């Protein structure tokens, strides 16, 4: 039996250690932590925070990790004495309470996986991490020793945040040397998931292993595809394909053996979800899944179109809920890499084949666009650049990950493509969103190799190689300029977006640096 000293606490009430799904369900219902939907899935609300709080994330500023981290808005420093004060508060707060302790693995390659322990106040938080991380077997649990521990004191706010020089009363803090993280002031479960992902992005590249914010699947012939993309680009949807085995939907590593999933579950957006558009994800919502911030009527029937609580309604579920998944959570080296972008300016083509240099440029750029209505104050498309399609989770400099990607692509002869799931025929207010059917046709042509058999053209501003024809896609859409009613207005918009790319990429250009891919980007 686990004791207070095992958890680093002075005392503890009842400890619910590694509860199974049925036990967690009973606790969630008995504790009044959520409601049960009409199909038996638990629904919880995460309160004020329905997404991550990136401005409240910190790393302890100390040696030796100080020299590896890239400090700035993404990785903010916290003085060791401030951490010590907050850590003592968290330990004091959790001591004496009934707690849920959940052990899991991050990384399906046993050689580099991390053993992670989560200490939480609520059953649903234990349920969440049980869904998201790899669930150890009975034998593994008998010998389980955590490499890293997360203390989630979600109900504890930092009243002294101004004295500490922090952003708010919320804190998500990583102490690399002590192998511990503390969370306070936010209930959002994704802080635990992305927190450990951030740590994997620290540990693995220092061992020469690429960590990636991407989904992955594998065909019947063993051909692996990686899908990179920011939120809202279709990464989860497009990689969940009944004809291909899902390896994972969000976080992966690439080592000398091939691709491996970090997680044991999926975390999918639910807004506008339907059985027709995304049957695999829709059907994954069943007992043992966990819904966040959805709206349901008195009978527990969910309205997936209702965004009154948040645009970011979510469901976590064990990967076994996807019928056609790869049980080992591993596969060979990839054949194809697909960068997904949701271009709300209507400038980028539905699909482009990239050179290796272009792949490096667009990987470092990590472009998508926010559209009106997704955030308060956003009234027209806004370009968003997030390095490596996951800058918020990168402790090291983005070029560390880009160099590893380039080396592995070259070594294994990997193809790269850029796929736009956003607008065509005009921008957000005038054009139309690319249909899932057309995007699927582009993806299928990449995966079955038929895109290699067609003739290519080259766009003017971005100099992207685009197919002249492609089965299942209106040829007028393939060259985005042709889809606009006013070609001159297209040129004006393309010129504007190209300038944004160029301005963003300046931060990666250093005198004498041989890692400069500006020539592969747009030109104005």
ABEGO torsion letter per residue (X at the ends): XBBAAAAGBABBBBBBBGBBAAAAAAAAAAAGABBBBAAGBBBBBAEABABBBAAABBBBBBOAAAAABBBEAABBBBBAAAAAAAAAAAAAAABGBBBBBBBBBBEABAAABBBBBBBBABAAAAAAAAAABBBBBAAAAAABBBABBBBBBAABBBAAAAAAGBABABBBBBBAAAGBBBBBGBABAAAAAAAAAAAAAAAAAAAGBBBBBBBBBBBAAGBBBBBBEBBGAGAAAAABBAABBBABAABBBBBAAEBBBABABBBBBABGBBAAABAAAAAABBBGBBBBGBBBBAAGBBBAABAAABABBBBBBBAAABABBBAAGBBBBBABBBBBBBBAAGABBABBBBBAAAAAAAAAAGBBBBBBGABBGBABBBBBBBBGGAAAABABBAAAAAAAAAAAAAAAGBBBBBBBABBBGEBAAABBBBBAAAAAAAAAAAAAGAAAABBBBBBAAAGBBBBABBBGBBAAAABAAAABABAAAAAAAAAAAAAAAAAAAAAABBBGBABBAAAABBBX
